[in-house]
Amino acid sequence: MDENKNKKQANPGAKKPAPPPMTNKKAAPPPMVKGKDSAPAKNENVPKAVLIAREEMAAKQAEQKKAAASGVAPQKAKKPVNPTVKKLAVIIPVIIVMIVGAVLGAMALKKHKPKVKPETVSTTDTRIVVVTDHEGLAVTDAEGLAVTIEPETQIVKETDAAGKAVTDANGEPVTKVVFKEVKVTIPMPVTDKNGEEVTDKNGDVVTTIVEVMQDPNEQTGNVVLGTMAVPITDGKGNTAVDNQGNVFTTIVELTSNPVIVPPAEIQWKAAQGGTQADYFSAIDVCKNGDYIALNVTNSKDGNMAEFKDAAVQTPYTVISKYSDDGNVKWRKAIGSKRGLTTLVDVVVCSDDSFYAIGYGKDIGGQKGLGYYDAVVYKFDKNGNEEWHKIFGTTNVDFFNAGALDNDGNIVCVGSVGTNNKDAAGFNKPANQSAAAIVKFDKGGNVVWKNIVGGNGDSFKDVTVNKQGNIFAVGNFTSGVVFPVVGMTDSGVCKFDSAGKYVDVAVIAGVGNESFTGINTCSDDGIVVVGKSNSSDKDNPKSIFTGELASRGGYDAYIMKFKDSLDVVFAKPFRGQYDDDLVAVVEKEDGSFVATGCSNSSTRDLKGITTRGGDDIVIASFSEKGELTWARSFGGTKDESAYDICLSPKGGYVVAGRTLSKNIDMVGIAQYVNGKSVGVLAKFPE
């Protein structure tokens, strides 16, 4: 609330009174009359108090002279009594008598006054109703505080089963405070005779305004029984939000049970973890249909107990090989006694050997270059290490992803923390990070490297097309690669096969963008996925205008570019809350499958993600980017997806994590205890 609204403000148009005229002349002294002693003339310009003092002094002197002449000692003059004091001496006793009389009278009245029930309600007799969302969770404002309403109250008499008034020991009626029903008007979807929602020619849901009654007396605890909070939508079904992006909701009365999403249709599921935080960071498919999965773990119990005596410090990475039916063939722990080893991407070669990419501290037991170093490992098809190479500076360095070039070499991307060691020679400021791209040959030797951008810039994923051109998607804040529009923008940088920077496709809005997934298309184009909360209007620097503007929290997006970085299509994937896509692959028919997470239940997510919290989401898009279907996988708490791969036998496998152990997670996430476990799930075509 504006603090100035209750303050009186001067009329800005009113004229101020003119100040009194000023003069530089000093005030003239009182006029003097010349005489013997040059004294002032009697009574002329003499203050009255002085005259009175003179008169009193003259009278006193006269009295003293008279007494001296008569031989009688003069009496001490009495101080004259102030008339005001005389009046108070009379009034104060009267007031005291009146007060005593009033008190005695009030006591007498109180003794005989009948008891009366108060007709106003104490502030302690109010009820605060917490506004809840479709999952029964409190809706919060921009400060994270629960949004509440305080219903009006009234006093009613208690009655017994026969409808007679209940009285107390004094025969007085027993009363209680109740809450008045509140009438609200909300837009609700229009349905046909079959109960299906009616849509307009654009496919948007048609809504109509209806009135509902909310009875706060049914609230127990923080939940209003028989009601739920629903988003307020406009005539096109778009969710209304305030200038902070918070969704407006209203309480409606439930007339039927909410739709329950059935368990996900999956071919198999698996989990790895213990009592600490664990997650599957990446997965890739082998030529024979097996899968290599990476699990970053902090546990040495649960189904990680076999590594309790391993010479590795947490967190470390467990590499697993799964068969196409979900059975584990082997597992290997990768780490060291001296520091962490976090591997976040895996790339399988044509002979089923593979690379694992990430970062760590004192990797392989050897003292590192800096605090964290980027690392790439090479393993044979049985998980035996062939070599590993670190890349870094004296600061913090990461590899976030890798991709094979057409000769089987590995291109890694991430960021470096300063300008020395392996990042020296690129004319970058000290102690400022920048995006990094490095190519290693099959033996682990650096073929070339490039450092681009400025502080805060980082590459998140990379791919190589058939022409040998390299595309790295990342997030940028420095303004070095391109002028940033918002706090964090995304972009796709193109490099030639020799690692020379060519161009960038900017993905920017006035809010925040985070695009983290990229892959090559069969036509040598590229496809990227990510999220944005930008909702811009008539901003030539932003792509998030019109239909691409965010409509509630973060919206997810899929975009395709040509080899030239010209945009082929850009499509949103959205609900009313936060949605994200993190990884994408192209299918043989040119369509796409992407994975991410969402806690929305409207628009593209209608009837898909209402289990609770964030659910893992899998979405299929046509070759033109149109959504063809979407599915979800989760429990009542949060799930996240990090990677997806296609199976040569049909279907696809998603890697991620879960905090749930019910619904879709029953039987696999038994070690969840407030921290996550890694989860894999294979979905049919």
Helices and strands as residue ranges (DSSP letters): G 3-6, H 48-70, H 83-112, G 123-125, E 129-130, E 148-149, E 153-157, E 175-179, E 182-189, E 207-214, G 216-218, E 219-220, E 223-224, E 227-231, E 249-253, E 268-272, E 278-285, E 291-297, G 302-307, E 316-322, E 328-334, E 341-348, E 354-360, G 363-365, E 373-379, E 385-391, E 398-404, E 410-416, G 421-423, E 434-440, E 446-452, E 458-464, E 470-476, E 489-495, E 501-507, E 513-520, E 526-532, G 546-548, E 555-561, E 567-573, E 579-586, E 592-598, G 603-605, E 615-621, E 627-633, E 639-646, E 652-658, G 663-665, E 677-683
